[in-house]
Amino acid sequence: MHVAPDGTLEDEVETLIHVQRDLGPQSLHHISAAELMQAPDFAGIARSLGAFLEHRVFVAHNAQFDSGFLNREYERLGYRIPVDDSDTICTLKLARRILGVGGLSKCCALCGIENADAHSALSDARATAELLGIFMKEDPRWTGWQAMMAGAAEQDWPRITEGDQEWMPRRSHTRHDAAPYYGVVPSEPPARVSTAPTDASRSADDTLIAPVEAGGVDTTLMEIIASRCTAHPRFAADPGSVMRYLRLLDDSLVSASLSLHERIALADLASQLQLSQEECANAHEQYFREAAQAAWEDGAPNAHERQRLLDIGHELTIPGTVIDHATADTLMDAPIDRISISDDIGRPVPLHRPFELCEGDHLVLTGAMSRQRGEWEGILRSLGLVPRNAVSRKTQLVIAADPDSESTKARKARSYHIPIVDEAWLEDAISDGIAVTANDRYPSATSW
């Protein structure tokens, strides 16, 4: 936010920032890890942010806390910026002296400031700016205002050489008619990296699903595949390649949903194996049919099993008629056209096997969940499971507050192709019971 010398609001900008760490209490700030995957990192906004702040007085509600983070991020890049306690204004300190309260919510209530999206950085910044304006108008003759502004006008920021990246506001704050923001420093928009195949033989309409810019939070698996793979096969796919793809798919669908990381990993593998969109769609439908067949083995599926089928069908863009048939109230009787895949000695290999927790499984927790970490670890141990502090190749499962988390544990799990699920899945799995052995467990993708 920029505030004019008379206390009125001038302009505002915001961006999410890509960080490779856990996001803390997401129930408080409501930012998902998937939203940050396409956001710029701090280096990508350092120059334009510096230009936005240069020759301005830094103001924050608890300025010491916020300026500390800002200084550390610039220090990581090798810069020292002129923002410290001597040249910042802290509305928290002013509020305690003028209003007798400190918390931003209490200040807003006393001053009639609306902050409907509290704990959103932009909304809190607006509230702080309005609070500052009120303080300035209450005591316009205080010489401190002018002294602080005069001091800021004389301070020069370091020359920052990192290139600018496009700022990415929170989706809930984006105006559809807003132009991309690259900061107040004039710069050319960064070139977009195309993920579409570059084969000259591919025509503009050679696609089953319109390709999209991969990485959007709501982008489906088939949309990302369309950005990487041809529509139709140019030669018969190797059954081993299809099986390798289906193994990763099965590992990824432990929770019946796909994180954005998993969708991108599957599309990347399909491209690497030179599978077409048509082959992927056929494999998805066959996988779904086998999952449905398994759900019907002991009679009509219960509500939980039906919901799981619906979730898998949605993730894989399965035709509605196929989903309706699989989740109907009457027994499935339609024939299933199976993909014939066998192991090295000719035995048929199933495409889908439900994952179940088994005694002795090594599990790793990451992120701030609804239960305390110690409470979860006690529950897991009481069930014969083995909670661990670090991910290794012996880990069967990682439970994350956000399956798209980029914590160190989550990133290591992805490098080992270890499934990542959320806390809700763990609750459901425990209620289903813990198996004694894992005789039928599918070989992990780590064994590829």
C-alpha positions as CSV (number, residue, x, y, z in Angstrom):
1,M,0.0,0.0,0.0
2,H,1.1,3.6,-0.7
3,V,-0.2,6.3,1.6
4,A,0.1,9.9,0.6
5,P,1.6,12.5,3.0
6,D,-1.9,13.6,4.0
7,G,-2.9,10.1,5.0
8,T,-5.0,9.1,2.0
9,L,-4.5,5.8,0.3
10,E,-2.8,6.0,-3.1
11,D,-2.4,2.6,-4.6
12,E,-1.9,-1.1,-3.7
13,V,-0.3,-4.2,-5.2
14,E,0.1,-7.8,-3.9
15,T,1.6,-11.1,-4.8
16,L,1.9,-14.6,-3.5
17,I,5.4,-15.8,-3.1
18,H,6.7,-19.3,-3.9
19,V,8.4,-20.8,-0.8
20,Q,9.9,-24.2,-0.4
21,R,8.6,-24.9,3.1
22,D,5.5,-25.8,5.0
23,L,2.9,-23.1,5.1
24,G,2.0,-23.2,8.7
25,P,-1.6,-22.9,10.0
26,Q,-3.4,-22.7,6.6
27,S,-6.8,-22.6,8.4
28,L,-5.7,-19.0,9.4
29,H,-4.4,-17.6,6.1
30,H,-6.3,-19.9,3.7
31,I,-3.4,-20.1,1.2
32,S,-2.8,-23.5,-0.4
33,A,0.5,-24.9,-1.5
34,A,-0.9,-25.4,-5.0
35,E,-1.6,-21.7,-5.3
36,L,2.1,-20.9,-4.7
37,M,3.5,-23.3,-7.3
38,Q,3.3,-20.7,-10.2
39,A,4.0,-17.7,-8.0
40,P,7.3,-15.8,-8.2
41,D,10.0,-16.5,-5.6
42,F,11.3,-13.5,-3.6
43,A,14.2,-13.0,-6.0
44,G,11.7,-12.5,-8.8
45,I,10.0,-9.6,-7.0
46,A,13.0,-8.1,-5.1
47,R,13.8,-5.4,-7.6
48,S,10.2,-4.2,-8.2
49,L,9.4,-4.4,-4.5
50,G,12.5,-2.4,-3.7
51,A,11.4,0.3,-6.2
52,F,7.9,0.3,-4.6
53,L,9.4,0.9,-1.2
54,E,12.4,3.2,-2.1
55,H,12.1,6.7,-0.7
56,R,9.1,5.7,1.3
57,V,8.7,5.3,5.1
58,F,8.2,1.7,5.9
59,V,5.0,1.3,8.0
60,A,3.6,-1.9,9.5
61,H,1.5,-3.1,12.5
62,N,4.4,-4.6,14.5
63,A,7.1,-3.1,12.2
64,Q,10.0,-4.9,13.9
65,F,8.5,-8.3,13.0
66,D,7.7,-7.5,9.4
67,S,10.9,-5.5,8.7
68,G,12.9,-8.4,10.1
69,F,11.4,-10.8,7.5
70,L,12.0,-8.3,4.7
71,N,15.6,-7.7,5.7
72,R,16.4,-11.4,5.9
73,E,15.0,-12.1,2.5
74,Y,17.1,-9.3,0.9
75,E,20.1,-10.5,2.9
76,R,19.7,-14.0,1.4
77,L,20.2,-12.3,-2.0
78,G,23.2,-10.4,-0.8
79,Y,21.6,-6.9,-0.3
80,R,21.4,-4.6,2.7
81,I,18.3,-2.4,2.7
82,P,17.7,0.8,4.6
83,V,14.8,-0.5,6.7
84,D,15.3,-0.7,10.5
85,D,13.8,0.5,13.8
86,S,15.2,4.0,13.3
87,D,13.3,4.7,10.1
88,T,10.1,2.7,10.4
89,I,6.7,3.6,11.8
90,C,4.9,1.0,13.9
91,T,1.2,1.4,14.1
92,L,1.1,-1.2,16.9
93,K,3.2,1.1,19.1
94,L,1.3,4.2,18.1
95,A,-2.0,2.4,18.8
96,R,-0.9,1.4,22.3
97,R,0.0,5.0,23.1
98,I,-3.0,6.7,21.4
99,L,-5.8,4.1,21.7
100,G,-4.7,2.0,24.7
101,V,-4.9,-1.2,22.6
102,G,-2.5,-3.0,20.3
103,G,-4.1,-5.8,18.3
104,L,-5.1,-4.8,14.8
105,S,-8.6,-6.2,15.2
106,K,-9.2,-4.2,18.4
107,C,-7.8,-1.1,16.7
108,C,-10.2,-1.6,13.7
109,A,-13.1,-2.1,16.0
110,L,-12.4,1.2,17.9
111,C,-11.8,3.2,14.8
112,G,-14.6,1.8,12.6
113,I,-12.2,0.2,10.1
114,E,-13.6,-2.7,8.1
115,N,-11.2,-5.7,7.8
116,A,-13.4,-8.5,6.6
117,D,-10.6,-10.6,5.2
118,A,-8.4,-10.4,8.4
119,H,-5.1,-12.3,8.2
120,S,-5.0,-11.8,4.4
121,A,-1.9,-9.7,3.9
122,L,-3.6,-7.2,1.5
123,S,-6.6,-6.7,3.8
124,D,-4.4,-6.3,6.9
125,A,-2.2,-3.8,4.9
126,R,-5.3,-1.8,4.0
127,A,-6.5,-1.7,7.6
128,T,-3.0,-0.6,8.7
129,A,-2.9,2.1,6.1
130,E,-6.3,3.4,7.2
131,L,-5.2,3.3,10.8
132,L,-2.1,5.3,9.9
133,G,-4.2,7.8,8.1
134,I,-6.4,8.3,11.2
135,F,-3.3,8.8,13.4
136,M,-1.9,11.3,10.9
137,K,-5.1,13.3,10.8
138,E,-5.4,13.3,14.6
139,D,-2.0,14.9,15.0
140,P,-1.0,16.5,11.6
141,R,1.4,18.9,13.3
142,W,3.6,16.2,14.9
143,T,7.1,16.9,13.4
144,G,7.8,13.2,13.4
145,W,5.8,12.6,10.2
146,Q,7.8,15.1,8.2
147,A,11.1,14.0,9.7
148,M,10.5,10.4,8.8
149,M,9.5,11.3,5.2
150,A,12.5,13.6,4.8
151,G,14.8,10.8,6.0
152,A,13.3,8.2,3.7
153,A,13.6,10.6,0.7
154,E,17.4,10.7,1.2
155,Q,17.9,7.0,1.6
156,D,18.9,5.0,-1.5
157,W,18.2,1.3,-1.9
158,P,20.9,-1.0,-3.4
159,R,20.9,-1.6,-7.1
160,I,19.1,-5.0,-7.4
161,T,20.1,-7.0,-10.5
162,E,17.6,-9.9,-10.2
163,G,15.1,-10.0,-13.0
164,D,11.4,-9.2,-12.5
165,Q,8.8,-11.9,-12.5
166,E,5.1,-11.3,-12.9
167,W,3.4,-10.7,-9.6
168,M,0.5,-13.1,-8.8
169,P,-2.3,-11.9,-6.6
170,R,-4.4,-14.3,-4.6
171,R,-7.1,-15.7,-6.8
172,S,-9.8,-14.2,-4.5
173,H,-8.3,-10.8,-5.0
174,T,-7.8,-10.8,-8.8
175,R,-9.8,-8.5,-11.0
176,H,-10.6,-10.2,-14.3
177,D,-9.7,-6.9,-16.2
178,A,-6.4,-6.3,-14.3
179,A,-3.2,-6.3,-16.2
180,P,-0.2,-8.3,-14.9
181,Y,1.9,-6.3,-12.5
182,Y,5.7,-6.3,-12.7
183,G,6.3,-3.7,-10.1
184,V,6.9,0.0,-10.6
185,V,10.2,-0.6,-12.5
186,P,9.5,-0.7,-16.2
187,S,10.3,-4.2,-17.5
188,E,9.5,-6.5,-20.2
189,P,7.1,-9.3,-19.2
190,P,8.9,-12.6,-18.7
191,A,8.7,-15.1,-21.6
192,R,6.3,-17.8,-20.9
193,V,7.6,-21.3,-21.2
194,S,5.5,-23.5,-23.4
195,T,4.9,-27.1,-22.3
196,A,3.2,-28.1,-25.5
197,P,5.0,-30.6,-27.9
198,T,7.1,-28.8,-30.5
199,D,6.8,-31.5,-33.1
200,A,6.1,-29.8,-36.4
201,S,3.8,-32.6,-37.5
202,R,1.3,-31.9,-34.7
203,S,-1.5,-29.8,-36.1
204,A,-3.4,-27.1,-34.2
205,D,-6.4,-29.3,-33.7
206,D,-4.5,-32.5,-32.9
207,T,-5.8,-32.7,-29.4
208,L,-8.6,-34.4,-27.5
209,I,-8.8,-31.8,-24.8
210,A,-7.8,-28.2,-25.2
211,P,-4.3,-27.7,-23.7
212,V,-3.9,-25.2,-20.9
213,E,-1.0,-23.6,-19.2
214,A,0.0,-26.4,-16.9
215,G,0.1,-25.6,-13.2
216,G,-3.1,-23.9,-12.6
217,V,-4.7,-24.9,-9.3
218,D,-7.9,-26.2,-11.0
219,T,-6.1,-27.7,-14.1
220,T,-7.2,-31.4,-14.6
221,L,-4.8,-34.2,-15.3
222,M,-6.1,-34.6,-18.8
223,E,-5.7,-30.9,-19.5
224,I,-2.0,-31.0,-18.5
225,I,-1.5,-34.2,-20.5
226,A,-3.0,-32.4,-23.5
227,S,-0.3,-29.7,-23.2
228,R,2.4,-32.4,-23.4
229,C,1.2,-35.3,-25.5
230,T,-0.2,-35.8,-29.0
231,A,-3.8,-36.7,-29.3
232,H,-3.5,-40.0,-31.0
233,P,-0.8,-42.7,-30.9
234,R,1.8,-42.7,-33.7
235,F,2.7,-46.3,-32.9
236,A,1.5,-49.0,-30.5
237,A,2.4,-48.2,-26.9
238,D,4.7,-50.6,-25.1
239,P,2.6,-52.4,-22.5
240,G,5.4,-51.9,-20.1
241,S,5.2,-48.2,-20.5
242,V,1.4,-48.2,-19.9
243,M,2.0,-50.3,-16.8
244,R,4.7,-47.9,-15.5
245,Y,2.2,-45.1,-16.0
246,L,-0.6,-47.0,-14.2
247,R,1.7,-47.8,-11.3
248,L,2.4,-44.1,-10.7
249,L,-1.3,-43.4,-11.1
250,D,-2.2,-46.1,-8.5
251,D,0.4,-44.7,-6.1
252,S,-0.9,-41.2,-6.6
253,L,-4.6,-42.1,-6.1
254,V,-4.2,-43.6,-2.6
255,S,-6.5,-40.8,-1.4
256,A,-8.7,-40.9,-4.5
257,S,-7.6,-37.4,-5.4
258,L,-4.6,-35.9,-7.1
259,S,-2.5,-33.0,-5.9
260,L,-1.3,-30.5,-8.5
261,H,2.2,-32.0,-8.0
262,E,0.9,-35.5,-8.8
263,R,-1.0,-34.3,-11.9
264,I,2.1,-32.7,-13.3
265,A,4.3,-35.7,-12.4
266,L,1.8,-38.0,-14.2
267,A,1.7,-35.8,-17.3
268,D,5.5,-35.6,-17.4
269,L,5.8,-39.4,-17.2
270,A,3.2,-39.8,-20.0
271,S,5.2,-37.5,-22.1
272,Q,8.5,-39.2,-21.3
273,L,6.9,-42.6,-22.2
274,Q,5.5,-41.1,-25.4
275,L,2.0,-42.0,-24.5
276,S,-0.8,-40.2,-26.4
277,Q,-3.8,-38.5,-24.9
278,E,-6.0,-41.3,-26.3
279,E,-3.8,-44.0,-24.6
280,C,-3.8,-42.1,-21.3
281,A,-7.6,-41.7,-21.5
282,N,-8.0,-45.4,-22.2
283,A,-5.7,-46.4,-19.4
284,H,-7.6,-44.1,-17.0
285,E,-10.9,-45.7,-17.9
286,Q,-9.6,-49.2,-17.5
287,Y,-8.1,-48.2,-14.2
288,F,-11.5,-46.8,-13.1
289,R,-13.3,-49.9,-14.2
290,E,-11.0,-52.1,-12.2
291,A,-11.5,-49.9,-9.2
292,A,-15.2,-50.2,-9.6
293,Q,-15.0,-53.9,-10.0
294,A,-13.1,-54.2,-6.8
295,A,-15.7,-52.0,-5.0
296,W,-18.5,-54.4,-6.1
297,E,-16.7,-57.6,-5.2
298,D,-18.5,-57.9,-1.8
299,G,-21.8,-56.6,-3.0
300,A,-23.0,-53.0,-3.6
301,P,-20.5,-50.4,-2.5
302,N,-21.2,-48.4,0.6
303,A,-21.4,-44.6,0.6
304,H,-17.7,-44.2,1.3
305,E,-16.8,-46.5,-1.6
306,R,-19.2,-44.8,-4.0
307,Q,-17.7,-41.4,-3.1
308,R,-14.2,-42.8,-3.7
309,L,-15.3,-43.9,-7.2
310,L,-16.9,-40.5,-7.9
311,D,-13.6,-38.8,-6.8
312,I,-11.5,-41.0,-9.0
313,G,-13.8,-40.5,-11.9
314,H,-13.6,-36.8,-11.5
315,E,-9.8,-36.7,-11.3
316,L,-9.4,-38.9,-14.4
317,T,-12.1,-37.2,-16.5
318,I,-14.0,-40.5,-16.9
319,P,-17.2,-40.3,-19.0
320,G,-20.3,-39.6,-17.0
321,T,-22.0,-42.7,-18.2
322,V,-19.2,-44.9,-17.0
323,I,-19.2,-43.2,-13.6
324,D,-23.0,-43.5,-13.3
325,H,-22.9,-47.2,-14.1
326,A,-20.1,-47.8,-11.5
327,T,-22.0,-46.0,-8.8
328,A,-25.5,-47.2,-9.6
329,D,-27.7,-49.1,-7.1
330,T,-27.8,-52.3,-9.1
331,L,-24.9,-54.7,-9.6
332,M,-22.4,-54.0,-12.4
333,D,-22.9,-56.4,-15.2
334,A,-21.4,-54.7,-18.2
335,P,-18.4,-56.5,-19.7
336,I,-15.0,-54.9,-19.0
337,D,-12.5,-54.7,-21.9
338,R,-9.2,-55.3,-20.0
339,I,-5.8,-54.1,-21.0
340,S,-3.7,-57.3,-21.1
341,I,-0.6,-56.7,-19.0
342,S,1.5,-59.5,-17.5
343,D,4.6,-59.8,-15.4
344,D,7.9,-61.4,-16.4
345,I,6.5,-64.9,-16.0
346,G,3.2,-64.3,-17.7
347,R,0.9,-63.7,-14.7
348,P,-1.7,-61.0,-15.2
349,V,-1.0,-57.8,-13.3
350,P,-3.9,-55.9,-11.6
351,L,-4.1,-52.2,-12.4
352,H,-5.7,-51.2,-9.1
353,R,-5.2,-52.4,-5.5
354,P,-6.7,-50.4,-2.7
355,F,-4.0,-49.1,-0.3
356,E,-4.4,-50.0,3.4
357,L,-2.4,-49.2,6.4
358,C,-0.6,-52.3,7.9
359,E,1.1,-52.9,11.2
360,G,4.8,-51.8,11.1
361,D,4.2,-49.2,8.3
362,H,6.6,-46.3,8.6
363,L,4.7,-43.0,8.4
364,V,5.9,-39.4,8.4
365,L,3.9,-36.3,9.3
366,T,4.5,-32.8,8.0
367,G,2.7,-29.5,8.4
368,A,0.3,-28.0,11.0
369,M,-2.7,-30.3,11.4
370,S,-5.9,-30.2,13.5
371,R,-4.3,-32.5,16.0
372,Q,-1.0,-31.8,17.7
373,R,2.0,-33.8,16.3
374,G,2.5,-35.6,19.6
375,E,-1.1,-36.7,19.7
376,W,-1.0,-38.1,16.2
377,E,2.2,-40.0,17.0
378,G,0.7,-41.5,20.1
379,I,-2.4,-42.7,18.1
380,L,-0.2,-44.2,15.3
381,R,2.0,-46.1,17.8
382,S,-1.0,-47.5,19.6
383,L,-2.2,-49.0,16.3
384,G,1.1,-50.7,15.6
385,L,2.3,-48.0,13.1
386,V,5.7,-46.4,13.2
387,P,5.8,-42.6,13.0
388,R,9.2,-41.3,11.8
389,N,10.7,-37.8,11.9
390,A,12.4,-38.1,8.4
391,V,11.5,-39.6,5.1
392,S,13.5,-42.6,3.8
393,R,13.0,-45.3,1.2
394,K,11.4,-47.4,4.0
395,T,8.6,-44.8,4.4
396,Q,5.2,-46.2,3.2
397,L,3.3,-42.9,3.4
398,V,3.6,-39.2,4.2
399,I,0.7,-37.4,5.8
400,A,0.7,-33.7,5.0
401,A,-1.5,-30.8,6.2
402,D,-1.5,-29.9,2.5
403,P,-0.6,-32.7,-0.1
404,D,1.0,-30.0,-2.3
405,S,3.3,-28.9,0.5
406,E,6.8,-28.1,-0.4
407,S,8.3,-28.9,3.0
408,T,11.6,-30.8,3.0
409,K,9.8,-34.0,3.9
410,A,7.2,-33.6,1.1
411,R,9.8,-32.9,-1.5
412,K,11.9,-35.9,-0.5
413,A,8.8,-38.1,-0.6
414,R,8.1,-37.0,-4.1
415,S,11.7,-37.8,-5.2
416,Y,11.1,-41.3,-3.8
417,H,7.6,-41.6,-5.4
418,I,6.1,-42.1,-1.9
419,P,2.4,-41.3,-1.7
420,I,1.4,-38.1,0.1
421,V,-2.1,-37.9,1.7
422,D,-3.9,-35.5,3.9
423,E,-5.1,-35.7,7.5
424,A,-8.7,-36.5,6.5
425,W,-7.5,-39.6,4.6
426,L,-5.5,-40.8,7.7
427,E,-8.7,-40.4,9.9
428,D,-10.7,-42.5,7.4
429,A,-7.9,-45.1,7.0
430,I,-7.7,-45.6,10.8
431,S,-11.5,-46.0,11.1
432,D,-11.3,-48.7,8.4
433,G,-8.8,-50.7,10.5
434,I,-5.2,-51.6,10.3
435,A,-4.1,-54.8,8.5
436,V,-1.7,-57.2,10.1
437,T,0.3,-57.9,6.9
438,A,0.5,-56.3,3.5
439,N,0.5,-59.5,1.3
440,D,-1.3,-57.9,-1.6
441,R,0.3,-54.4,-1.5
442,Y,1.2,-53.1,-4.9
443,P,4.9,-52.7,-5.5
444,S,5.9,-49.2,-4.7
445,A,6.9,-46.9,-7.5
446,T,10.3,-46.6,-5.7
447,S,11.1,-50.1,-7.1
448,W,10.8,-49.1,-10.7
